[in-house]
Amino acid sequence: MKLFAKYNRINLFATVIIFLLSAVAFYFSLQYVLISQLDDSLETEKSEIEKYVAEHKALPEIFAIKDQQIAYTPVEQIDFKKHFNYVTLVDTVEKDKEVFRQLTFGINVQGKYYKVEVSKSIEGTDDIIKSIAIITFITILLILSVSFF
């Protein structure tokens, strides 16, 4: 009986380690996928702005949309490459500070240069990740509880 109890303790310890490592890997992979999806959405917005400028020779009008912001800033020349980053902005609809994923790029409109910043809130992706992390943690606890008893 002692051998069986020792085996169960080792098995339970190994199970905990495996579940924790998988939960961490799952969290980071899910975060990567959701941020990649957000980046693709920002790239789509960039394409739409460029298409609008090509057709109308003017920048599109800015509308207040929940979880998205667009800003145009006149610049002397476009001396930067397109890049993604995280910024904290005030949500124009809800009037509170949120973290946004932002795509910055340059555009030429009839000889005038503009820096365009397209931002989307990451609050929704954070909520999804938190929900899945909680569900995963509860599932691990249930499996371990059943295994222990």
C-alpha positions in Angstrom: 0.0 0.0 0.0 2.9 2.4 0.7 4.2 1.9 -2.9 0.7 2.8 -4.2 0.5 5.9 -2.1 4.0 7.0 -3.2 3.0 6.4 -6.8 -0.1 8.5 -6.4 1.8 11.4 -4.8 4.4 11.4 -7.7 1.6 11.1 -10.2 -0.3 14.0 -8.7 2.8 16.2 -8.5 3.6 15.4 -12.2 0.0 16.1 -13.2 0.1 19.5 -11.4 3.4 20.5 -13.2 2.1 19.4 -16.6 -1.2 21.3 -16.1 0.6 24.4 -15.0 3.1 24.4 -17.9 0.3 23.7 -20.4 -1.8 26.5 -18.9 1.1 29.0 -19.3 1.8 27.8 -22.9 -2.0 28.1 -23.7 -2.1 31.6 -22.3 0.8 32.9 -24.3 -0.3 31.1 -27.5 -3.8 32.5 -27.2 -2.5 36.0 -26.5 -0.3 35.7 -29.6 -3.2 34.6 -31.8 -5.6 37.3 -30.5 -3.0 40.1 -30.9 -2.2 38.8 -34.4 -5.9 39.0 -35.3 -6.0 42.6 -33.9 -2.9 43.5 -36.0 -4.7 42.0 -39.1 -7.7 44.2 -38.4 -5.4 47.3 -38.1 -3.8 46.3 -41.4 -7.3 46.2 -43.0 -8.0 49.7 -41.7 -4.7 50.9 -43.2 -5.7 49.4 -46.6 -9.1 51.0 -46.5 -7.5 54.4 -45.7 -5.0 54.1 -48.5 -7.8 53.0 -50.9 -9.9 55.9 -49.9 -7.0 58.4 -50.4 -6.2 56.9 -53.8 -9.9 57.2 -55.0 -10.8 60.6 -53.4 -7.4 62.4 -53.0 -8.3 63.3 -49.4 -8.2 61.7 -46.0 -11.3 59.9 -44.8 -13.5 61.5 -42.2 -12.9 60.4 -38.6 -15.9 58.9 -36.8 -16.1 58.1 -33.1 -16.3 54.4 -33.0 -16.3 52.3 -29.8 -12.9 50.6 -29.3 -11.3 52.3 -32.3 -9.5 55.6 -32.9 -7.9 57.2 -35.9 -5.7 60.3 -35.9 -4.0 62.2 -38.7 -1.0 64.4 -37.9 0.6 66.6 -40.7 4.4 66.0 -40.9 7.2 67.4 -43.0 8.2 64.1 -44.5 7.6 60.4 -43.9 10.8 59.3 -42.2 9.5 56.4 -40.3 8.3 52.9 -41.1 5.0 51.4 -40.2 5.0 49.9 -36.8 2.7 48.4 -34.1 2.9 49.4 -30.5 0.7 49.6 -27.3 -0.6 53.0 -26.1 -2.9 54.2 -23.4 -5.6 56.5 -24.7 -8.9 57.9 -23.5 -11.7 56.1 -25.1 -13.7 58.7 -27.0 -17.1 56.9 -26.4 -16.7 55.7 -22.8 -14.3 58.5 -21.7 -12.0 56.3 -19.7 -8.4 55.3 -20.1 -7.7 52.0 -22.0 -4.8 50.2 -23.5 -4.9 50.2 -27.3 -2.9 48.4 -30.0 -1.8 51.0 -32.5 -0.6 50.9 -36.1 1.3 54.0 -37.2 2.1 54.6 -40.8 2.7 57.5 -43.2 0.6 58.6 -46.2 0.9 61.1 -49.0 -2.2 63.1 -49.9 -1.7 65.4 -52.9 1.9 66.2 -51.9 1.2 66.6 -48.2 2.5 64.1 -45.7 0.5 62.7 -42.8 1.3 60.4 -39.9 -1.7 58.1 -39.5 -2.4 56.4 -36.2 -5.1 53.7 -36.2 -5.8 52.3 -32.7 -8.0 49.5 -31.5 -8.7 48.6 -27.9 -7.3 45.4 -26.5 -9.9 45.3 -23.7 -11.9 42.6 -25.5 -8.9 40.4 -26.1 -7.9 40.8 -22.4 -11.4 39.8 -21.3 -11.3 36.7 -23.5 -7.8 35.7 -22.2 -8.9 36.2 -18.5 -12.1 34.2 -19.0 -10.2 31.3 -20.6 -7.5 31.4 -17.9 -10.1 31.2 -15.2 -11.9 28.3 -16.9 -8.6 26.5 -17.4 -7.6 27.1 -13.7 -11.0 25.8 -12.5 -10.7 22.8 -14.7 -7.3 22.0 -13.4 -8.5 22.3 -9.8 -11.5 20.0 -10.5 -9.3 17.3 -12.2 -6.8 17.5 -9.4 -9.5 17.3 -6.7 -11.0 14.2 -8.3 -7.6 12.6 -8.7 -6.7 13.3 -5.1 -9.8 11.8 -3.6 
